[in-house]
């Protein structure tokens, strides 16, 4: 039932209050490129790769902290130098960061767009350097282990050496744009209950659990550290944000062929979960109404 290792994530769609303001942020501050415009929707990306569909809903208000839905969209840059250039660009445009983290598998910076939609800019550490709990903790008392299974991937948060990342980037490049190989690396969602979230995203969609920490689960395909994070840190027992809120309209899982898409569709419909057709596949929603599209590509 596991999803194929060749899975990738496609573009996510965000509700924004002011389309021009958001396009300016994503292109000027983050270095994305405007790829398409259709009425109240603009697609931005890196090179010719779509990363985000920005959909205007005039008067949209920020998503309440105590609600389910988007925690952040994580943009994966291809190198440490590229991450450094992204940080330099954001700083040059005087946009504030909300935090930084060395997660042992990645290096990340966090910020929000003008509507409060959470964003992560990150780069992966070499996969051969990733470690699991058994390797790290086999000689330590069990009570010092950080999660429920010793073979889970070792992820956490330490201070990030931002100076070293910026130094690796070299001189600031005023005309820098996100490289063509930049992709949506993962989505992190707020859920009302992480165990219930696992039942949907693991048992029905087919992701594998890689890490559990208090109040959060991380899931992936093919041994990646995570394509999906879910947490209940502020949203335990909460419901969807009010209509008219900014936030996530949908996110996209891209599978290698139609057969894989149909296998996921069958699991969902067999469990009584509603699906609706979209181009290349279908859309469904988790127990809190957060839509996910599963398509072939």
C-alpha positions as CSV (number, residue, x, y, z in Angstrom):
1,X,0.0,0.0,0.0
2,X,3.0,2.3,0.2
3,X,3.2,5.1,-2.4
4,X,5.9,4.7,-5.1
5,X,9.4,5.9,-4.3
6,X,9.3,8.1,-7.4
7,X,6.5,10.2,-6.0
8,X,7.0,14.0,-6.1
9,X,5.0,17.0,-5.0
10,X,3.4,19.3,-7.5
11,X,2.4,23.0,-7.1
12,X,0.3,24.0,-4.1
13,X,-2.5,26.6,-4.4
14,X,-2.9,29.4,-1.9
15,X,-5.7,31.8,-1.2
16,X,-4.5,35.4,-1.0
17,X,-6.2,38.7,-0.4
18,X,-4.4,40.9,-2.9
19,X,-3.0,39.2,-6.0
20,X,-0.6,41.9,-7.0
21,X,0.8,42.2,-3.5
22,X,1.4,38.5,-3.4
23,X,3.0,38.3,-6.8
24,X,5.3,41.1,-5.8
25,X,6.3,39.2,-2.7
26,X,7.0,35.9,-4.4
27,X,8.9,37.4,-7.3
28,X,10.7,40.4,-5.7
29,X,11.3,39.0,-2.2
30,X,11.7,35.3,-2.9
31,X,13.0,35.3,-6.5
32,X,10.3,33.3,-8.1
33,X,9.1,33.9,-11.7
34,X,5.6,34.7,-12.8
35,X,4.7,31.8,-15.2
36,X,1.0,32.3,-16.0
37,X,-1.9,34.6,-15.3
38,X,-5.5,33.7,-15.7
39,X,-8.0,36.1,-14.2
40,X,-7.7,36.0,-10.4
41,X,-5.0,33.3,-10.5
42,X,-1.2,33.7,-11.0
43,X,1.2,30.8,-11.1
44,X,4.7,31.4,-9.8
45,X,7.7,29.1,-9.9
46,X,11.3,28.5,-10.7
47,X,12.4,28.4,-14.3
48,X,9.5,26.7,-15.9
49,X,8.5,24.6,-12.8
50,X,5.3,25.8,-11.2
51,X,5.5,26.0,-7.4
52,X,2.5,27.9,-6.3
53,X,-0.9,29.0,-7.7
54,X,-1.9,32.2,-6.1
55,X,-5.7,32.6,-6.1
56,X,-7.2,36.0,-5.1
57,X,-10.1,36.2,-2.7
58,X,-10.6,39.9,-2.1
59,X,-10.8,40.6,1.6
60,X,-9.4,37.2,2.7
61,X,-8.2,37.3,6.3
62,X,-5.3,35.4,7.8
63,X,-6.0,31.9,8.9
64,X,-6.6,31.7,12.6
65,X,-3.8,30.1,14.6
66,X,-6.2,27.6,16.2
67,X,-7.5,26.0,13.0
68,X,-6.5,23.2,10.7
69,X,-5.0,23.6,7.3
70,X,-1.7,25.1,6.2
71,X,1.3,25.2,8.6
72,X,3.8,25.8,5.8
73,X,4.7,25.1,2.2
74,X,8.3,24.0,2.0
75,X,10.4,25.1,-1.0
76,X,13.4,22.8,-1.6
77,X,16.4,24.6,-3.1
78,X,19.0,22.4,-4.9
79,X,22.1,23.5,-2.9
80,X,23.4,25.2,0.2
81,X,24.7,28.1,-2.0
82,X,21.2,28.5,-3.5
83,X,19.7,28.6,0.0
84,X,22.2,31.2,1.0
85,X,21.3,33.4,-2.0
86,X,17.6,33.1,-1.1
87,X,18.4,34.2,2.5
88,X,20.4,37.1,1.2
89,X,17.6,38.2,-1.1
90,X,14.9,38.1,1.6
91,X,17.2,40.0,3.9
92,X,18.0,42.6,1.2
93,X,14.3,43.2,0.7
94,X,13.9,43.6,4.5
95,X,11.4,40.8,4.9
96,X,11.6,39.2,8.4
97,X,12.4,35.6,9.1
98,X,10.5,33.8,11.8
99,X,13.1,31.1,12.6
100,X,15.9,28.9,11.4
101,X,16.6,25.2,12.1
102,X,19.2,22.5,11.5
103,X,17.0,19.4,11.4
104,X,19.9,16.9,10.9
105,X,18.5,16.0,7.5
106,X,18.0,19.5,6.2
107,X,18.8,23.2,6.9
108,X,15.8,25.5,6.9
109,X,14.5,29.1,7.3
110,X,10.9,30.0,8.1
111,X,8.9,33.0,7.1
112,X,5.3,34.0,6.1
113,X,3.9,35.7,3.0
114,X,1.8,38.9,3.3
115,X,-1.3,36.9,4.1
116,X,0.4,34.9,6.9
117,X,0.7,31.8,4.7
118,X,3.6,29.8,6.2
119,X,6.7,29.1,4.1
120,X,9.9,27.2,4.6
121,X,13.0,27.6,2.4
122,X,15.4,24.6,2.8
123,X,18.0,22.5,1.4
124,X,18.6,18.8,2.1
125,X,21.8,17.4,3.7
126,X,23.4,14.6,1.7
127,X,21.2,11.5,2.2
128,X,24.2,9.3,3.2
129,X,24.5,11.5,6.3
130,X,21.0,10.9,7.6
131,X,20.8,8.6,10.7
132,X,18.2,6.6,12.4
133,X,17.6,6.3,16.1
134,X,19.1,2.9,16.5
135,X,22.4,4.1,15.1
136,X,22.5,7.2,17.4
137,X,21.1,5.8,20.6
138,X,22.0,2.1,20.8
139,X,24.6,2.8,23.6
140,X,22.4,5.2,25.5
141,X,19.6,4.5,28.0
142,X,16.2,4.1,26.3
143,X,14.7,7.0,28.2
144,X,17.0,9.3,26.3
145,X,15.6,8.2,22.9
146,X,13.6,11.0,21.3
147,X,10.7,9.0,19.7
148,X,8.7,5.9,19.9
149,X,10.7,3.6,17.6
150,X,14.5,3.3,17.5
151,X,14.6,2.7,13.7
152,X,12.8,6.0,12.9
153,X,14.8,8.7,11.1
154,X,16.7,11.1,13.4
155,X,15.1,14.5,13.0
156,X,15.0,17.4,15.4
157,X,15.9,21.1,15.6
158,X,19.3,22.6,16.5
159,X,20.6,26.1,15.9
160,X,21.3,26.8,12.2
161,X,24.7,28.2,11.2
162,X,23.2,30.9,9.0
163,X,26.5,32.7,8.7
164,X,28.1,29.6,7.1
165,X,25.2,29.2,4.7
166,X,25.4,32.8,3.6
167,X,29.2,32.6,3.3
168,X,28.9,29.6,1.0
169,X,26.6,31.6,-1.3
170,X,29.3,34.2,-1.9
171,X,28.5,37.7,-3.0
172,X,24.9,38.7,-3.2
173,X,23.4,38.5,-6.7
174,X,20.8,41.3,-7.1
175,X,19.3,39.5,-10.2
176,X,19.3,36.1,-8.5
177,X,16.3,33.9,-9.3
178,X,15.3,30.5,-7.8
179,X,17.1,27.8,-9.8
180,X,15.2,25.7,-12.3
181,X,15.6,22.6,-10.1
182,X,13.8,24.2,-7.2
183,X,10.7,22.2,-6.2
184,X,8.0,21.9,-3.5
185,X,9.8,19.6,-1.2
186,X,7.1,19.0,1.4
187,X,3.8,20.3,2.9
188,X,3.3,20.7,6.6
189,X,-0.4,20.7,7.8
190,X,-2.2,21.5,11.0
191,X,-4.6,18.7,11.9
192,X,-7.1,18.2,14.7
193,X,-5.5,14.9,15.8
194,X,-2.2,13.4,14.5
195,X,-3.4,9.8,15.0
196,X,-6.5,10.4,12.9
197,X,-4.3,12.2,10.4
198,X,-2.0,9.2,10.1
199,X,-5.0,6.9,9.5
200,X,-5.9,9.1,6.4
201,X,-2.4,9.9,5.1
202,X,-0.8,6.5,5.9
203,X,-3.5,3.9,5.7
204,X,-5.5,5.4,2.8
205,X,-3.1,7.6,0.8
206,X,-0.2,5.3,1.4
207,X,2.6,7.5,2.9
208,X,5.0,5.8,5.3
209,X,5.7,7.3,8.8
210,X,9.3,8.3,9.2
211,X,9.3,10.2,12.5
212,X,6.9,10.8,15.4
213,X,7.5,13.5,17.9
214,X,5.1,14.8,20.6
215,X,2.2,16.3,18.7
216,X,3.5,15.7,15.2
217,X,4.0,13.0,12.6
218,X,6.2,13.1,9.5
219,X,5.4,10.9,6.5
220,X,7.1,10.2,3.1
221,X,7.5,7.8,0.2
222,X,10.7,6.1,-0.8
223,X,12.6,6.8,2.4
224,X,12.6,10.6,2.0
225,X,12.7,12.4,5.4
226,X,9.2,13.7,4.8
227,X,6.9,14.8,2.0
228,X,4.2,15.6,4.6
229,X,4.3,16.8,8.1
230,X,1.2,17.0,10.4
231,X,1.0,18.6,13.8
232,X,-1.6,19.4,16.4
233,X,0.5,21.9,18.4
234,X,-2.1,24.6,18.1
235,X,-5.0,22.8,16.4
236,X,-5.8,19.8,18.6
237,X,-9.6,19.4,18.4
238,X,-9.9,22.4,16.0
239,X,-11.8,22.6,12.8
240,X,-11.2,24.2,9.4
241,X,-10.6,28.0,9.2
242,X,-13.6,30.2,8.4
243,X,-14.7,30.7,4.8
244,X,-12.9,33.6,3.3
245,X,-9.6,32.9,5.1
246,X,-6.2,32.9,3.4
247,X,-4.5,29.6,3.4
248,X,-4.2,26.3,1.4
249,X,-6.6,25.7,-1.4
250,X,-5.0,22.3,-2.3
251,X,-1.7,20.6,-2.6
252,X,-0.6,18.0,-5.1
253,X,0.9,14.5,-5.1
254,X,2.2,13.5,-8.4
255,X,2.5,9.7,-9.1
256,X,4.3,8.1,-12.0
257,X,1.3,6.6,-13.8
258,X,-2.4,6.3,-14.0
259,X,-2.4,2.9,-12.4
260,X,-0.9,4.2,-9.2
261,X,-3.5,7.1,-9.1
262,X,-6.3,4.6,-9.5
263,X,-5.0,2.4,-6.7
264,X,-5.1,5.4,-4.3
265,X,-8.6,6.3,-5.6
266,X,-9.8,2.8,-4.9
267,X,-8.5,2.8,-1.3
268,X,-10.2,6.1,-0.6
269,X,-13.5,5.2,-2.2
270,X,-13.4,1.7,-0.5
271,X,-13.2,3.5,2.8
272,X,-16.1,5.8,2.0
273,X,-14.0,8.9,1.4
274,X,-15.4,11.2,-1.3
275,X,-13.3,11.9,-4.4
276,X,-13.9,14.4,-7.3
277,X,-12.2,14.3,-10.7
278,X,-9.5,16.9,-11.6
279,X,-7.2,17.0,-14.6
280,X,-5.0,14.0,-14.5
281,X,-6.5,12.4,-11.4
282,X,-8.7,13.3,-8.5
283,X,-9.1,15.5,-5.5
284,X,-10.1,14.3,-2.0
285,X,-9.9,15.9,1.5
286,X,-8.6,14.9,4.8
287,X,-10.9,14.6,7.9
288,X,-10.6,18.4,8.4
289,X,-11.4,19.3,4.8
290,X,-7.9,20.1,3.6
291,X,-7.9,19.1,-0.1
292,X,-5.2,17.0,-1.7
293,X,-5.0,16.3,-5.4
294,X,-3.5,13.0,-6.6
295,X,-2.5,13.1,-10.3
296,X,-0.3,11.2,-12.8
297,X,2.7,12.9,-14.3
